[in-house]
C-alpha cells in the first residue's frame, strides 16, 4: 500500500491562475516532507523541505504547508507560469531519515 | 552546486543484451541510489549504496545488479535486458545517513537527469 497519496493525478490551469496540489500520507513517525518538481524528461529537483515541526515553507511562488495532525501537505502555486508545467512529487521521509516514501505525483499543465 | 550526471539520456537495447547505466556525482556524497520511474507507479528504489563496495537491495532489485568501486560512481547493470525493464532510470545521491556535528541528517537526495531505456 502506497503510504503517500497525491491528488489530483493531473491538472490543467490557465497561465496566471493559482492552484493547490494535495499530499496525504500515513508514514508515522516521520522526520520531514519534501516537494520535488520534475520537468518532462528530467530528474526531480527539490522545491521545499519541511520538518515535522514546521507548518509552512515558501520558495518564490511555491508555498508548501504541512498539517502533521491530519497527515496532509499541500503545495500552492501562485500566479502560474508556463514553466510551471511539470510533475510535482511529494516525498515523506521516516523518522530514521533513511526511508523515503514517494507519491506518484501530480502532472500540472499550464496553458496560455 | 551538486551535480549528478548519467551516462546516457536515451538508450535503446535488444532483449537479452547486457546494459550498463553509469552515474557520477561530484560532491563527495556517501549515499547513492538507483530508481526506476514508471507512469502511475512513481519512483521505486532498485538498489542503494552507503559506501564504496557496499550495496543494499531496494524494493525491486530483481533483474538488476550494481557496482560501486569508487565513491563518486554507482553503476546499474541489467544482466539480460527484458522488455519489462523499459523505463526511466534515475540516479540520486545524498551526503550522509548519519547525523552531522549539529545533529542534522543531510539526506536530501539530488537527482540526475535520468536515462530513458527502451528494450526491444
gemmi code that builds the backbone of each chain (N, CA, C; Angstrom):
import gemmi

chains = {
    "A": [
        ("UNK", (0.844, -1.188, 0.000), (0.000, 0.000, 0.000), (0.883, 1.243, 0.000)),
        ("UNK", (0.612, 2.135, -0.959), (1.385, 3.354, -1.035), (1.083, 4.221, 0.164)),
        ("UNK", (2.113, 4.646, 0.863), (1.908, 5.418, 2.071), (1.839, 6.913, 1.803)),
        ("UNK", (1.999, 7.292, 0.548), (1.884, 8.694, 0.161), (0.950, 8.768, -1.046)),
        ("UNK", (-0.141, 9.476, -0.883), (-1.131, 9.608, -1.945), (-1.222, 11.068, -2.365)),
        ("UNK", (-1.185, 11.323, -3.669), (-1.271, 12.684, -4.165), (-2.528, 12.861, -5.008)),
        ("UNK", (-3.064, 14.070, -4.941), (-4.227, 14.391, -5.768), (-4.177, 15.861, -6.174)),
        ("UNK", (-4.743, 16.208, -7.331), (-5.241, 15.267, -8.330), (-4.091, 14.595, -9.073)),
        ("UNK", (-4.404, 13.610, -9.898), (-3.371, 12.970, -10.723), (-2.846, 13.931, -11.762)),
        ("UNK", (-3.772, 14.715, -12.323), (-3.375, 15.700, -13.318), (-4.261, 16.924, -13.206)),
        ("UNK", (-3.740, 18.032, -13.695), (-4.416, 19.312, -13.536), (-4.013, 20.217, -14.690)),
        ("UNK", (-4.992, 20.904, -15.256), (-4.729, 21.880, -16.308), (-5.267, 23.223, -15.835)),
        ("UNK", (-4.419, 24.252, -15.877), (-4.857, 25.585, -15.440), (-4.379, 26.629, -16.434)),
        ("UNK", (-5.036, 27.789, -16.395), (-4.641, 28.885, -17.258), (-3.468, 29.646, -16.642)),
        ("UNK", (-2.611, 30.115, -17.502), (-1.481, 30.931, -17.063), (-1.974, 32.098, -16.213)),
        ("UNK", (-1.285, 32.327, -15.101), (-1.649, 33.419, -14.208), (-2.540, 32.993, -13.045)),
        ("UNK", (-3.175, 31.842, -13.181), (-4.048, 31.355, -12.106), (-3.238, 30.659, -11.019)),
        ("UNK", (-3.880, 30.539, -9.841), (-3.273, 29.804, -8.735), (-3.778, 28.366, -8.725)),
        ("UNK", (-3.034, 27.500, -8.069), (-3.514, 26.129, -7.905), (-2.908, 25.526, -6.642)),
        ("UNK", (-3.564, 24.458, -6.162), (-3.100, 23.770, -4.959), (-3.071, 22.274, -5.200)),
        ("UNK", (-1.946, 21.672, -4.897), (-1.772, 20.231, -5.031), (-1.769, 19.611, -3.632)),
        ("UNK", (-2.344, 18.406, -3.524), (-2.512, 17.780, -2.220), (-1.649, 16.536, -2.059)),
        ("UNK", (-1.235, 16.299, -0.816), (-0.459, 15.106, -0.478), (-0.942, 14.595, 0.869)),
        ("UNK", (-1.464, 13.374, 0.890), (-1.866, 12.730, 2.144), (-0.927, 11.560, 2.395)),
        ("UNK", (-0.524, 11.374, 3.626), (0.446, 10.321, 3.917), (0.058, 9.574, 5.181)),
        ("UNK", (0.581, 8.361, 5.301), (0.357, 7.562, 6.511), (1.666, 7.259, 7.232)),
        ("UNK", (2.794, 7.689, 6.648), (4.096, 7.433, 7.259), (4.132, 8.075, 8.645)),
        ("UNK", (4.396, 7.269, 9.657), (4.432, 7.802, 11.010), (5.303, 6.918, 11.894)),
        ("UNK", (6.190, 7.526, 12.674), (6.548, 8.934, 12.663), (7.423, 9.274, 11.446)),
        ("UNK", (7.529, 10.544, 11.161), (8.346, 10.954, 10.034), (9.249, 12.104, 10.446)),
        ("UNK", (10.300, 12.308, 9.687), (11.236, 13.379, 10.023), (11.006, 14.615, 9.170)),
        ("UNK", (10.774, 14.433, 7.880), (10.493, 15.592, 7.048), (9.732, 15.207, 5.792)),
        ("UNK", (9.164, 16.219, 5.182), (8.374, 16.050, 3.963), (8.910, 17.009, 2.914)),
        ("UNK", (9.034, 16.507, 1.690), (9.614, 17.313, 0.616), (8.710, 17.326, -0.594)),
        ("UNK", (8.758, 18.423, -1.307), (8.114, 18.540, -2.604), (9.211, 18.701, -3.654)),
        ("UNK", (9.101, 17.892, -4.720), (10.022, 17.967, -5.840), (9.246, 18.383, -7.091)),
        ("UNK", (9.929, 19.094, -7.985), (9.397, 19.408, -9.308), (10.193, 18.613, -10.333)),
        ("UNK", (9.475, 17.939, -11.223), (10.154, 17.163, -12.257), (9.656, 17.602, -13.626)),
        ("UNK", (10.511, 18.279, -14.369), (10.184, 18.624, -15.750), (10.215, 17.366, -16.607)),
        ("UNK", (9.462, 17.389, -17.688), (9.371, 16.220, -18.562), (10.752, 15.799, -19.040)),
        ("UNK", (11.077, 14.533, -18.864), (12.351, 14.010, -19.336), (13.548, 14.405, -18.501)),
        ("UNK", (13.303, 14.959, -17.313), (14.403, 15.382, -16.450), (14.270, 14.717, -15.075)),
        ("UNK", (15.300, 14.857, -14.257), (15.233, 14.354, -12.900), (14.520, 15.325, -11.977)),
        ("UNK", (13.996, 14.838, -10.858), (13.313, 15.729, -9.895), (14.281, 16.717, -9.262)),
        ("UNK", (13.761, 17.903, -8.980), (14.535, 18.951, -8.313), (13.765, 19.391, -7.081)),
        ("UNK", (14.461, 19.519, -5.957), (13.807, 19.857, -4.699), (13.238, 21.274, -4.720)),
        ("UNK", (11.990, 21.413, -4.250), (11.354, 22.727, -4.132), (11.337, 23.191, -2.678)),
        ("UNK", (10.834, 22.339, -1.800), (10.723, 22.701, -0.379), (11.019, 21.485, 0.492)),
        ("UNK", (11.533, 21.756, 1.669), (11.749, 20.719, 2.679), (11.172, 21.237, 3.986)),
        ("UNK", (10.296, 20.448, 4.615), (9.733, 20.838, 5.908), (9.964, 19.729, 6.919)),
        ("UNK", (10.419, 20.083, 8.111), (10.498, 19.115, 9.174), (9.104, 18.900, 9.752)),
        ("UNK", (8.963, 17.887, 10.593), (7.648, 17.557, 11.151), (7.094, 18.697, 12.002)),
        ("UNK", (7.962, 19.598, 12.471), (7.505, 20.677, 13.348), (7.186, 21.973, 12.604)),
        ("UNK", (7.417, 21.988, 11.295), (7.142, 23.195, 10.515), (5.759, 23.128, 9.893)),
        ("UNK", (5.135, 24.290, 9.727), (3.790, 24.347, 9.152), (3.784, 24.856, 7.723)),
        ("UNK", (4.767, 25.659, 7.373), (4.791, 26.242, 6.043), (6.212, 26.568, 5.621)),
        ("UNK", (6.433, 26.504, 4.319), (7.746, 26.830, 3.752), (7.533, 27.369, 2.365)),
        ("UNK", (8.162, 28.482, 2.058), (7.970, 29.103, 0.744), (9.256, 29.097, -0.060)),
        ("UNK", (9.088, 29.034, -1.362), (10.196, 29.123, -2.307), (9.670, 29.888, -3.520)),
        ("UNK", (9.795, 31.208, -3.446), (9.265, 32.033, -4.537), (7.754, 31.930, -4.599)),
        ("UNK", (7.246, 31.532, -5.769), (5.788, 31.410, -5.939), (5.243, 30.092, -5.405)),
        ("UNK", (6.097, 29.259, -4.867), (5.683, 27.968, -4.322), (5.605, 28.063, -2.795)),
        ("UNK", (4.476, 27.633, -2.222), (4.326, 27.597, -0.773), (3.797, 26.231, -0.372)),
        ("UNK", (4.546, 25.552, 0.467), (4.120, 24.250, 0.967), (3.608, 24.404, 2.388)),
        ("UNK", (2.556, 23.681, 2.711), (2.030, 23.667, 4.080), (2.002, 22.238, 4.581)),
        ("UNK", (2.051, 22.091, 5.877), (2.055, 20.770, 6.486), (1.190, 20.773, 7.721)),
        ("UNK", (0.281, 19.818, 7.796), (-0.523, 19.589, 8.996), (-0.209, 18.180, 9.472)),
        ("UNK", (0.652, 18.077, 10.467), (1.094, 16.767, 10.934), (-0.028, 16.021, 11.670)),
        ("UNK", (-0.997, 16.755, 12.176), (-2.103, 16.102, 12.885), (-2.989, 15.329, 11.920)),
        ("UNK", (-3.286, 15.945, 10.784), (-4.139, 15.284, 9.789), (-3.324, 14.549, 8.739)),
        ("UNK", (-2.022, 14.639, 8.840), (-1.112, 13.979, 7.895), (-1.394, 14.431, 6.459)),
        ("UNK", (-1.444, 15.740, 6.299), (-1.691, 16.310, 4.981), (-0.695, 17.422, 4.700)),
        ("UNK", (-0.303, 17.505, 3.429), (0.517, 18.608, 2.976), (-0.072, 19.127, 1.673)),
        ("UNK", (0.151, 20.390, 1.409), (-0.286, 20.951, 0.137), (0.827, 21.814, -0.432)),
        ("UNK", (0.821, 21.923, -1.745), (1.745, 22.815, -2.444), (0.914, 23.806, -3.230)),
        ("UNK", (1.047, 25.072, -2.884), (0.279, 26.120, -3.531), (1.183, 26.885, -4.501)),
        ("UNK", (0.732, 27.007, -5.727), (1.481, 27.742, -6.749), (0.711, 29.012, -7.076)),
        ("UNK", (1.365, 30.124, -6.943), (0.734, 31.429, -7.163), (1.116, 31.978, -8.530)),
        ("UNK", (0.153, 32.583, -9.192), (0.398, 33.252, -10.475), (1.186, 32.341, -11.414)),
        ("UNK", (0.570, 31.235, -11.770), (1.272, 30.198, -12.522), (1.858, 30.717, -13.831)),
        ("UNK", (2.966, 30.087, -14.213), (3.642, 30.403, -15.471), (3.738, 29.130, -16.318)),
        ("UNK", (3.960, 29.322, -17.594), (4.058, 28.163, -18.489), (5.157, 27.210, -18.018)),
        ("UNK", (6.211, 27.763, -17.443), (7.335, 26.936, -16.991), (7.003, 26.107, -15.744)),
        ("UNK", (5.847, 26.355, -15.159), (5.423, 25.529, -14.021), (4.884, 24.177, -14.480)),
        ("UNK", (4.670, 24.027, -15.768), (4.197, 22.740, -16.298), (5.226, 21.671, -15.984)),
        ("UNK", (4.830, 20.691, -15.191), (5.762, 19.663, -14.711), (4.977, 18.676, -13.867)),
        ("UNK", (5.699, 17.675, -13.392), (5.130, 16.760, -12.408), (5.650, 17.165, -11.037)),
        ("UNK", (4.774, 17.158, -10.026), (5.156, 17.549, -8.676), (5.012, 16.340, -7.759)),
        ("UNK", (6.099, 16.007, -7.104), (6.174, 14.776, -6.335), (6.339, 15.094, -4.858)),
        ("UNK", (5.520, 14.465, -4.045), (5.585, 14.595, -2.588), (6.375, 13.401, -2.039)),
        ("UNK", (7.314, 13.670, -1.152), (8.154, 12.619, -0.577), (8.153, 12.758, 0.948)),
        ("UNK", (7.886, 11.668, 1.630), (7.903, 11.680, 3.100), (9.039, 10.783, 3.565)),
        ("UNK", (9.843, 11.282, 4.474), (10.993, 10.538, 4.976), (10.719, 10.110, 6.412)),
        ("UNK", (11.032, 8.847, 6.725), (10.708, 8.334, 8.058), (11.580, 8.981, 9.128)),
        ("UNK", (11.303, 8.662, 10.364), (11.990, 9.353, 11.458), (13.452, 8.956, 11.553)),
        ("UNK", (13.827, 7.827, 10.960), (15.229, 7.453, 10.929), (16.011, 8.242, 9.894)),
        ("UNK", (15.270, 8.881, 8.988), (15.893, 9.731, 7.986), (16.417, 8.999, 6.768)),
        ("UNK", (16.150, 7.698, 6.667), (16.753, 6.956, 5.575), (15.755, 6.207, 4.700)),
        ("UNK", (14.505, 6.156, 5.073), (13.486, 5.504, 4.260), (12.635, 6.577, 3.602)),
        ("UNK", (12.649, 6.595, 2.259), (11.921, 7.606, 1.507), (10.655, 6.986, 0.932)),
        ("UNK", (9.535, 7.669, 1.079), (8.261, 7.228, 0.518), (7.814, 8.262, -0.510)),
        ("UNK", (7.716, 7.821, -1.768), (7.394, 8.729, -2.860), (5.933, 8.632, -3.236)),
        ("UNK", (5.297, 9.774, -3.461), (3.988, 9.782, -4.083), (4.144, 9.578, -5.579)),
        ("UNK", (3.025, 9.335, -6.267), (3.077, 9.095, -7.708), (3.042, 10.390, -8.511)),
        ("UNK", (2.876, 11.502, -7.822), (2.990, 12.786, -8.489), (1.687, 13.338, -9.030)),
        ("UNK", (1.672, 14.654, -9.198), (0.579, 15.361, -9.883), (1.177, 16.018, -11.110)),
        ("UNK", (0.580, 15.744, -12.259), (1.036, 16.347, -13.507), (0.283, 17.646, -13.734)),
        ("UNK", (1.013, 18.750, -13.735), (0.418, 20.071, -13.923), (0.737, 20.593, -15.316)),
        ("UNK", (-0.287, 21.051, -16.008), (-0.112, 21.699, -17.314), (-0.666, 23.104, -17.225)),
        ("UNK", (0.158, 24.078, -17.541), (-0.262, 25.474, -17.561), (-0.381, 25.888, -19.022)),
        ("UNK", (-1.566, 26.372, -19.393), (-1.805, 26.738, -20.795), (-1.986, 28.251, -20.919)),
        ("UNK", (-1.566, 28.791, -22.060), (-1.653, 30.257, -22.234), (-3.099, 30.709, -22.402)),
    ],
    "B": [
        ("UNK", (27.208, 23.875, -6.521), (26.002, 23.118, -6.876), (26.340, 21.629, -6.999)),
        ("UNK", (25.462, 20.817, -6.461), (25.628, 19.382, -6.620), (25.343, 19.014, -8.056)),
        ("UNK", (26.189, 18.156, -8.604), (25.920, 17.718, -9.948), (25.935, 16.194, -9.980)),
        ("UNK", (24.845, 15.641, -10.479), (24.731, 14.203, -10.678), (24.535, 13.986, -12.166)),
        ("UNK", (25.433, 13.246, -12.767), (25.336, 13.013, -14.207), (25.111, 11.533, -14.480)),
        ("UNK", (24.392, 11.289, -15.561), (24.153, 9.921, -16.001), (24.677, 9.774, -17.407)),
        ("UNK", (25.186, 8.586, -17.715), (25.967, 8.403, -18.933), (25.164, 8.626, -20.207)),
        ("UNK", (23.890, 8.293, -20.191), (23.089, 8.438, -21.406), (21.738, 9.044, -21.074)),
        ("UNK", (21.202, 9.878, -21.953), (19.846, 10.370, -21.773), (18.836, 9.385, -22.348)),
        ("UNK", (19.197, 8.788, -23.493), (18.330, 7.814, -24.148), (19.166, 6.604, -24.548)),
        ("UNK", (18.558, 5.426, -24.393), (19.257, 4.192, -24.721), (18.245, 3.203, -25.281)),
        ("UNK", (18.614, 2.549, -26.367), (17.757, 1.516, -26.945), (18.571, 0.232, -27.018)),
        ("UNK", (18.058, -0.832, -26.420), (18.752, -2.109, -26.384), (17.801, -3.226, -26.809)),
        ("UNK", (18.392, -4.344, -27.138), (17.587, -5.514, -27.518), (17.476, -6.475, -26.339)),
        ("UNK", (16.408, -7.226, -26.339), (16.184, -8.242, -25.303), (17.393, -9.160, -25.212)),
        ("UNK", (17.845, -9.406, -23.969), (18.980, -10.295, -23.753), (20.320, -9.599, -23.674)),
        ("UNK", (20.373, -8.333, -24.097), (21.638, -7.613, -24.043), (21.996, -7.252, -22.597)),
        ("UNK", (23.283, -7.110, -22.345), (23.750, -6.618, -21.049), (23.830, -5.102, -21.142)),
        ("UNK", (23.255, -4.427, -20.149), (23.153, -2.970, -20.191), (23.828, -2.374, -18.958)),
        ("UNK", (24.645, -1.362, -19.194), (25.294, -0.646, -18.099), (24.780, 0.794, -18.073)),
        ("UNK", (24.295, 1.220, -16.916), (23.927, 2.621, -16.719), (24.874, 3.195, -15.671)),
        ("UNK", (25.539, 4.292, -16.053), (26.536, 4.879, -15.165), (26.013, 6.161, -14.538)),
        ("UNK", (26.393, 6.381, -13.295), (26.019, 7.590, -12.572), (27.253, 8.115, -11.842)),
        ("UNK", (27.488, 9.411, -11.970), (28.626, 10.038, -11.298), (28.157, 11.285, -10.562)),
        ("UNK", (28.609, 11.439, -9.302), (28.307, 12.661, -8.549), (29.616, 13.309, -8.117)),
        ("UNK", (29.589, 14.655, -8.054), (30.825, 15.387, -7.842), (30.894, 16.077, -6.479)),
        ("UNK", (30.042, 15.641, -5.516), (30.007, 16.340, -4.227), (30.453, 15.474, -3.066)),
        ("UNK", (31.187, 14.403, -3.356), (31.718, 13.564, -2.290), (30.611, 12.990, -1.394)),
        ("UNK", (29.449, 12.733, -1.987), (28.341, 12.161, -1.232), (28.608, 10.698, -0.909)),
        ("UNK", (28.189, 10.296, 0.279), (28.358, 8.901, 0.683), (27.305, 7.989, 0.054)),
        ("UNK", (26.084, 8.524, -0.059), (24.953, 7.683, -0.450), (24.615, 7.856, -1.919)),
        ("UNK", (24.353, 6.738, -2.578), (23.888, 6.798, -3.961), (22.767, 5.791, -4.156)),
        ("UNK", (21.853, 6.133, -5.063), (20.606, 5.374, -5.242), (20.304, 5.201, -6.724)),
        ("UNK", (19.666, 4.093, -7.043), (19.087, 3.895, -8.367), (17.597, 3.634, -8.229)),
        ("UNK", (16.812, 4.412, -9.002), (15.364, 4.257, -9.047), (14.939, 3.995, -10.492)),
        ("UNK", (13.772, 3.383, -10.632), (13.101, 3.428, -11.914), (11.751, 4.114, -11.705)),
        ("UNK", (11.320, 4.790, -12.770), (10.088, 5.570, -12.696), (9.177, 5.172, -13.840)),
        ("UNK", (7.982, 4.728, -13.499), (7.004, 4.316, -14.481), (5.688, 5.043, -14.240)),
        ("UNK", (4.944, 5.330, -15.307), (3.686, 6.085, -15.153), (2.761, 5.406, -14.159)),
        ("UNK", (2.215, 6.194, -13.234), (1.268, 5.684, -12.262), (1.883, 4.939, -11.089)),
        ("UNK", (3.200, 4.696, -11.157), (3.859, 3.946, -10.076), (4.834, 4.805, -9.287)),
        ("UNK", (5.185, 5.943, -9.797), (6.135, 6.782, -9.086), (7.546, 6.208, -9.124)),
        ("UNK", (8.386, 6.702, -8.240), (9.767, 6.231, -8.158), (9.839, 4.983, -7.278)),
        ("UNK", (10.516, 3.982, -7.782), (10.706, 2.763, -6.997), (12.206, 2.499, -6.874)),
        ("UNK", (12.635, 2.190, -5.654), (14.048, 2.022, -5.358), (14.531, 0.639, -5.781)),
        ("UNK", (15.591, 0.620, -6.593), (16.142, -0.643, -7.086), (17.272, -1.117, -6.165)),
        ("UNK", (18.277, -0.296, -6.035), (19.427, -0.565, -5.170), (19.930, 0.756, -4.606)),
        ("UNK", (20.661, 0.653, -3.490), (21.329, 1.821, -2.968), (22.656, 1.408, -2.338)),
        ("UNK", (23.462, 2.428, -2.086), (24.794, 2.173, -1.537), (25.147, 3.283, -0.562)),
        ("UNK", (25.632, 2.900, 0.612), (26.031, 3.889, 1.611), (27.545, 4.057, 1.677)),
        ("UNK", (28.266, 3.276, 0.890), (29.723, 3.384, 0.935), (30.298, 2.621, -0.254)),
        ("UNK", (31.570, 2.870, -0.516), (32.255, 2.162, -1.593), (32.199, 0.658, -1.328)),
        ("UNK", (31.954, -0.091, -2.402), (31.878, -1.556, -2.379), (30.725, -2.067, -1.509)),
        ("UNK", (29.858, -1.196, -1.118), (28.711, -1.606, -0.311), (27.445, -1.426, -1.137)),
        ("UNK", (26.507, -2.370, -1.054), (25.254, -2.245, -1.777), (24.145, -2.896, -0.963)),
        ("UNK", (22.954, -2.362, -1.123), (21.782, -2.891, -0.439), (20.646, -2.971, -1.445)),
        ("UNK", (19.842, -4.005, -1.350), (18.685, -4.134, -2.222), (17.602, -3.159, -1.798)),
        ("UNK", (16.961, -2.600, -2.813), (15.812, -1.747, -2.554), (14.529, -2.560, -2.647)),
        ("UNK", (13.496, -1.936, -3.182), (12.187, -2.585, -3.239), (12.026, -3.520, -4.432)),
        ("UNK", (12.754, -3.257, -5.527), (12.590, -4.059, -6.745), (13.938, -4.411, -7.356)),
        ("UNK", (14.778, -5.207, -6.684), (16.121, -5.484, -7.189), (16.199, -6.580, -8.257)),
        ("UNK", (15.101, -7.324, -8.439), (15.171, -8.485, -9.338), (15.504, -8.050, -10.758)),
        ("UNK", (16.487, -8.739, -11.336), (16.882, -8.446, -12.713), (17.962, -7.384, -12.829)),
        ("UNK", (18.383, -6.853, -11.682), (19.389, -5.794, -11.672), (20.539, -6.158, -10.735)),
        ("UNK", (21.692, -5.573, -10.991), (22.792, -5.599, -10.044), (23.463, -4.233, -10.087)),
        ("UNK", (24.334, -3.964, -9.129), (25.007, -2.672, -9.067), (26.470, -2.868, -8.727)),
        ("UNK", (27.220, -1.794, -8.965), (28.639, -1.800, -8.646), (29.033, -0.420, -8.157)),
        ("UNK", (29.786, -0.385, -7.046), (30.299, 0.892, -6.556), (31.760, 0.687, -6.169)),
        ("UNK", (32.624, 0.838, -7.157), (34.058, 0.663, -6.968), (34.710, 1.954, -6.476)),
        ("UNK", (34.124, 3.088, -6.827), (34.628, 4.385, -6.388), (33.486, 5.176, -5.758)),
        ("UNK", (33.821, 6.061, -4.853), (32.805, 6.786, -4.107), (31.890, 7.588, -5.030)),
        ("UNK", (32.455, 8.171, -6.100), (31.672, 9.060, -6.927), (30.853, 8.347, -7.997)),
        ("UNK", (31.033, 7.054, -8.168), (30.415, 6.358, -9.293), (29.578, 5.166, -8.827)),
        ("UNK", (28.373, 5.077, -9.354), (27.453, 3.992, -8.999), (26.830, 3.487, -10.285)),
        ("UNK", (27.073, 2.232, -10.604), (26.623, 1.671, -11.870), (25.461, 0.708, -11.664)),
        ("UNK", (24.508, 0.777, -12.536), (23.376, -0.156, -12.549), (23.550, -1.076, -13.744)),
        ("UNK", (23.412, -2.384, -13.502), (23.649, -3.366, -14.550), (22.401, -4.217, -14.751)),
        ("UNK", (21.983, -4.310, -16.001), (20.922, -5.232, -16.380), (21.615, -6.395, -17.076)),
        ("UNK", (21.703, -7.529, -16.397), (22.485, -8.648, -16.928), (21.926, -9.157, -18.256)),
        ("UNK", (20.614, -9.206, -18.359), (19.965, -9.672, -19.585), (18.657, -8.889, -19.718)),
        ("UNK", (18.734, -7.811, -20.481), (17.607, -6.884, -20.536), (16.335, -7.560, -21.046)),
        ("UNK", (15.225, -7.160, -20.453), (13.921, -7.660, -20.887), (13.002, -6.468, -21.163)),
        ("UNK", (11.949, -6.713, -21.926), (11.065, -5.614, -22.331), (10.411, -4.938, -21.124)),
        ("UNK", (10.194, -5.688, -20.037), (9.563, -5.064, -18.863), (10.525, -4.182, -18.069)),
        ("UNK", (11.755, -4.069, -18.552), (12.705, -3.140, -17.944), (12.783, -1.820, -18.720)),
        ("UNK", (11.935, -1.692, -19.715), (11.785, -0.404, -20.384), (11.232, 0.591, -19.378)),
        ("UNK", (11.975, 1.666, -19.154), (11.584, 2.589, -18.094), (12.512, 3.796, -18.108)),
        ("UNK", (12.174, 4.753, -17.226), (13.070, 5.870, -16.951), (13.870, 5.496, -15.710)),
        ("UNK", (15.198, 5.589, -15.806), (16.055, 5.249, -14.676), (16.689, 6.524, -14.123)),
        ("UNK", (16.524, 6.708, -12.825), (17.039, 7.907, -12.165), (18.061, 7.525, -11.098)),
        ("UNK", (19.174, 8.230, -11.139), (20.197, 8.071, -10.121), (20.104, 9.258, -9.170)),
        ("UNK", (20.400, 9.031, -7.898), (20.391, 10.126, -6.921), (21.540, 9.932, -5.943)),
        ("UNK", (21.944, 11.027, -5.318), (22.961, 10.929, -4.271), (22.576, 11.843, -3.117)),
        ("UNK", (23.072, 11.498, -1.928), (22.866, 12.362, -0.764), (24.121, 12.312, 0.098)),
        ("UNK", (24.263, 13.315, 0.955), (25.517, 13.488, 1.674), (25.819, 12.325, 2.607)),
        ("UNK", (24.878, 12.045, 3.481), (25.159, 11.024, 4.501), (23.859, 10.519, 5.091)),
        ("UNK", (23.895, 9.443, 5.827), (22.713, 8.942, 6.515), (22.865, 9.026, 8.032)),
        ("UNK", (23.988, 9.557, 8.463), (24.180, 9.703, 9.905), (24.195, 11.183, 10.242)),
        ("UNK", (23.795, 11.542, 11.432), (23.749, 12.965, 11.790), (25.137, 13.594, 11.771)),
        ("UNK", (25.167, 14.887, 11.389), (26.428, 15.603, 11.427), (26.638, 16.162, 12.840)),
        ("UNK", (27.655, 17.010, 12.985), (28.000, 17.537, 14.309), (26.846, 18.313, 14.935)),
        ("UNK", (25.999, 18.885, 14.083), (24.852, 19.647, 14.587), (23.639, 18.770, 14.817)),
        ("UNK", (23.785, 17.470, 14.569), (22.659, 16.579, 14.764), (21.717, 16.488, 13.598)),
        ("UNK", (22.083, 17.080, 12.474), (21.216, 17.045, 11.301), (21.630, 15.904, 10.375)),
        ("UNK", (20.634, 15.261, 9.803), (20.910, 14.235, 8.802), (20.767, 14.893, 7.440)),
        ("UNK", (21.895, 15.030, 6.757), (21.890, 15.699, 5.457), (21.573, 14.675, 4.380)),
        ("UNK", (20.299, 14.297, 4.335), (19.916, 13.212, 3.451), (19.106, 13.670, 2.249)),
        ("UNK", (19.112, 14.979, 1.957), (18.403, 15.417, 0.757), (18.995, 14.730, -0.454)),
        ("UNK", (18.136, 14.169, -1.288), (18.605, 13.467, -2.476), (18.640, 14.412, -3.671)),
        ("UNK", (19.759, 14.374, -4.377), (19.930, 15.147, -5.600), (19.907, 14.163, -6.768)),
        ("UNK", (19.063, 14.465, -7.741), (18.829, 13.523, -8.829), (19.599, 13.897, -10.089)),
        ("UNK", (19.959, 12.866, -10.842), (20.489, 13.075, -12.173), (19.364, 13.320, -13.164)),
        ("UNK", (19.697, 13.567, -14.429), (18.687, 13.902, -15.441), (17.870, 12.716, -15.913)),
        ("UNK", (18.308, 11.501, -15.580), (17.562, 10.322, -15.978), (18.056, 9.708, -17.283)),
        ("UNK", (17.853, 8.418, -17.415), (18.117, 7.690, -18.660), (16.834, 6.990, -19.070)),
        ("UNK", (16.355, 7.338, -20.259), (15.162, 6.678, -20.793), (15.625, 5.444, -21.546)),
        ("UNK", (15.395, 4.242, -20.971), (15.820, 2.985, -21.579), (14.643, 2.305, -22.254)),
        ("UNK", (14.841, 1.935, -23.500), (13.847, 1.150, -24.238), (14.476, -0.182, -24.596)),
        ("UNK", (13.802, -1.269, -24.214), (14.270, -2.606, -24.544), (13.322, -3.204, -25.586)),
        ("UNK", (13.871, -3.525, -26.748), (13.025, -4.025, -27.849), (13.005, -5.556, -27.888)),
    ],
}
model = gemmi.Model(1)
for chain_id, residues in chains.items():
    chain = gemmi.Chain(chain_id)
    for i, (resn, *xyz) in enumerate(residues, 1):
        res = gemmi.Residue()
        res.name, res.seqid = resn, gemmi.SeqId(i, " ")
        for name, pos in zip(("N", "CA", "C"), xyz):
            atom = gemmi.Atom()
            atom.name, atom.element = name, gemmi.Element(name[0])
            atom.pos, atom.b_iso = gemmi.Position(*pos), 0.0
            res.add_atom(atom)
        chain.add_residue(res)
    model.add_chain(chain)
structure = gemmi.Structure()
structure.add_model(model)
structure.setup_entities()
